[in-house]
Amino acid sequence: MTFHPTRLHRKPGIGAAPAIGPGEPVVPQSVSGRFRRLKWAAVGLCLALYYVLPFLRYDRGPGQPDQAILFDLAGLRFHLAGLELRPQELYLLTGLLVLATLVLVLSNVVAGRIWCGFFCPQTVWTDLFLWVERRLEGDRRERLRQLYLPMTPARALRRVAKHAIWLMIAAGTGGAFALYFADAPTLLREILTGEAGTVAYGAVLSLTLTTYTLAGFAREKMCTYMCPWPRLQGAVWDAEAFGVAYRDYRGEARMSAKKAAAARASGLPAGDCVDCMACVTVCPMGIDIREGPNLACINCGLCVDACDTTMQKLERPRGLIDYESWTNIERGRKGEACVPVRLVRPKTLALALAGLAMAIALVAVVATRATLSLSVAHERNPVAVELSDGRLRNAYDVRVWHVAGGGGTVALTVEGADGAELRSVSDVGEEADSIAILLDDKGRRRLRVTVTADPSAAGALTFRLTDPASGESVTATDFFHLP
């Protein structure tokens, strides 16, 4: 099989109908059917989740944000219900990206670019923009006709209305995304009343223009050329995967409905495809699925709906274009019976197990991770001070972090030096074998601590931070130096 930027295979000897040519606008025809209904259901689900999730609440206790999903840039943390992630836990994000990649590849070897056709944000907002365009400017034939007509006031008004609605949808998109980075009800009120900060308005504006450009103008160009997934798809393409395919062994040779009926009446072979081009005109990518597996195909199934409608009118069996494995297409060409597509096979099983292992590993890491963090850095000027009683004093910069946040008190002790005494210079406290550290409302504290001990204590010291409430403790090692 030869890979091509726009198609993977073309059966020799078939005069393929031309798809949308270079430079020509892709203006898809509206279509109704089971896959169009599934796509509208996916659009509704994705939009509902996107706009509702920022307003979900989760009680984390006093002084803590109660938004269930929150990217707290000011506090440098990410909240997902009861889970809180900090910048030093970026490795968890890497694990999530690996897991998402495994799931995406698994979906590809099961049903091709099914994610792209139904759930990708580019597809969702493009469907929404196309719906607005059709309501105001008409369907494919009317819009193509208008391309070559002089502009009239009525058409200009409709076009202005279309772009105004596009911009409102895009603004709603950008505004909703910004709500994930601050308390949603508060930020929404501030944006609407003009009280939000410059950063908030800048984020909304940039996301508005991005959505407006990609969903309004880039469309299939984004999915074919700007997105890397079509190119990567060639590396994971599976002949046994479900994909939108044309059963050419049934559709060829193409001829008009009248000629096909006459041929069948005479006992001559005739294909079911009547070259009506319905599959091409409804395709949002502007491709001809009859040419074979295509890297640009997003497996949305709209060409299936269009072809089934034509077959129903001609009283021919549905499924000339359908979700089918390429293995079955080649079996059909040989006159062999098609076999059920195996969803469980070595490749899908391996990917599923790899994804499951990654998910279990992430859950285990999150469940067993420490909620306390302690860093200690020895001060260098001076390295040590000799006191009048002969003892030595070293100073340290101590940083404490509690994942749970919300204030509270933790205890700091030192091990490895008999009789060593701690003192918090920041709190002007007395020397003792343990000091209590009061955390701020974000669960953090930075302070200067001194350790006083005999010269015999020179060497490694272990600082231990303990949470009295949970009993959890963490340690950090530094050195006690001589002058």
Protein Blocks (a to p, Z undefined) as FASTA:
>chain_A
ZZdfkbcbdcehiacdddddehiacdddddedjklmmmmmmmmmmmmmmmmmmmpccdeb
ehiafbfbacdfknopadehjbccdfklmmmmmmmmmmmmmmmmmmmmmnojmllmmmgm
klmmmmmmmmmmmmmnopfklmmmmmmgccdfklmmmmmmmmmmmmmmmmmmmmmmmmmm
ccfklmmmmmmnopacfklmmmmmmmmmmmmmmmmmnmmmmmmmmpmklmmmmmmgcfkb
ccddddfklmpccddfklmmmmmmnopacdfbeolommmmmpmnlpafknopcfklgolo
mmmmmmmmmmmmnopaehkbccddfklmmmmmnopacddddfbdfklmmmmmmmmmmmmm
mmmmmmmpcfbdcdddddfbdfbdcdfkopacdddddddddfkgniiadddddehiehia
cddfklopacdfbdcddddfkopacddddddddfklgccdddddddfknopacddddddd
dZZ
